[in-house]
Amino acid sequence: MRVLGIDPALRTTGFGVIDVEGTHLHYVASGTIKTEAVDAGHLPARLKVIFDGIREIITRYQPTCASVEIVFVNVNPQSTLLLGQARGAALTGLVSGGLDVSEYTALQMKKAIVGHGHARKEQVQEMVMRLLSLPGLPGKDAADALGLAITHAHAARSFAAIEKATQRVRTTTAQFKGGRSY
């Protein structure tokens, strides 16, 4: 299984790709999609950069599934709306690429990677580096995306076992421990 993790944002969207072989995780690639070259006031063009970037990553790395961070509600409602639109562009890119998409909160990812949901970004970077045997720390956005991919790699086994045991078919509204799967 090859998992693509996406940490959506309007300025810098992080991505991380890992291969999963049994219980072993292997780093494939990571990086960011930056929209800063586009005028900040031209939202549709920035969303297109995110969408096109996601599609390029899918074409290049051929993931079998994806995981995305669920938007949190910010103190500033305008920031939350903009983040939601960036996330929508990323989700549209993933789904139009034919990928099954699962969603996790930042708290769920941090708990899965570091062991507690209120970990700092530096702690996530350090644990991702250790879990994937990387030679150095990944960038913060890429580390979050790799963390989402690792979280899904572990959760996917549980999802598959539940589906097999209950003979259930995935639905568009299924929820497993607060995460959503489509």
MOBELNOR-V355220 format. One record per residue. RES is the residue in three letters. D_LAST is the distance of its C-alpha to the last C-alpha in whole Angstrom. Layout:
res d_last
RES D_LAST
RES D_LAST
This chain:
res d_last
MET 17
ARG 17
VAL 15
LEU 15
GLY 15
ILE 15
ASP 17
PRO 17
ALA 21
LEU 23
ARG 26
THR 24
THR 21
GLY 21
PHE 19
GLY 20
VAL 19
ILE 20
ASP 21
VAL 20
GLU 23
GLY 23
THR 24
HIS 25
LEU 23
HIS 25
TYR 25
VAL 24
ALA 24
SER 24
GLY 25
THR 24
ILE 24
LYS 26
THR 27
GLU 31
ALA 32
VAL 31
ASP 33
ALA 31
GLY 32
HIS 30
LEU 27
PRO 25
ALA 27
ARG 25
LEU 22
LYS 23
VAL 24
ILE 20
PHE 19
ASP 21
GLY 21
ILE 18
ARG 18
GLU 22
ILE 20
ILE 18
THR 21
ARG 23
TYR 21
GLN 19
PRO 16
THR 14
CYS 11
ALA 10
SER 10
VAL 11
GLU 14
ILE 13
VAL 16
PHE 19
VAL 22
ASN 25
VAL 28
ASN 28
PRO 26
GLN 27
SER 25
THR 22
LEU 22
LEU 23
LEU 20
GLY 17
GLN 18
ALA 18
ARG 15
GLY 14
ALA 16
ALA 14
LEU 11
THR 12
GLY 14
LEU 11
VAL 9
SER 13
GLY 14
GLY 11
LEU 9
ASP 6
VAL 6
SER 6
GLU 9
TYR 12
THR 15
ALA 18
LEU 20
GLN 18
MET 18
LYS 22
LYS 22
ALA 21
ILE 23
VAL 26
GLY 26
HIS 26
GLY 24
HIS 27
ALA 27
ARG 29
LYS 27
GLU 30
GLN 30
VAL 26
GLN 28
GLU 30
MET 28
VAL 26
MET 29
ARG 30
LEU 27
LEU 27
SER 31
LEU 31
PRO 34
GLY 34
LEU 31
PRO 28
GLY 28
LYS 27
ASP 24
ALA 23
ALA 24
ASP 21
ALA 19
LEU 20
GLY 20
LEU 16
ALA 16
ILE 18
THR 16
HIS 13
ALA 16
HIS 17
ALA 14
ALA 13
ARG 16
SER 16
PHE 12
ALA 14
ALA 17
ILE 16
GLU 14
LYS 17
ALA 19
THR 18
GLN 17
ARG 14
VAL 11
ARG 8
THR 7
THR 5
THR 7
ALA 7
GLN 9
PHE 11
LYS 14
GLY 13
GLY 10
ARG 7
SER 4
TYR 0
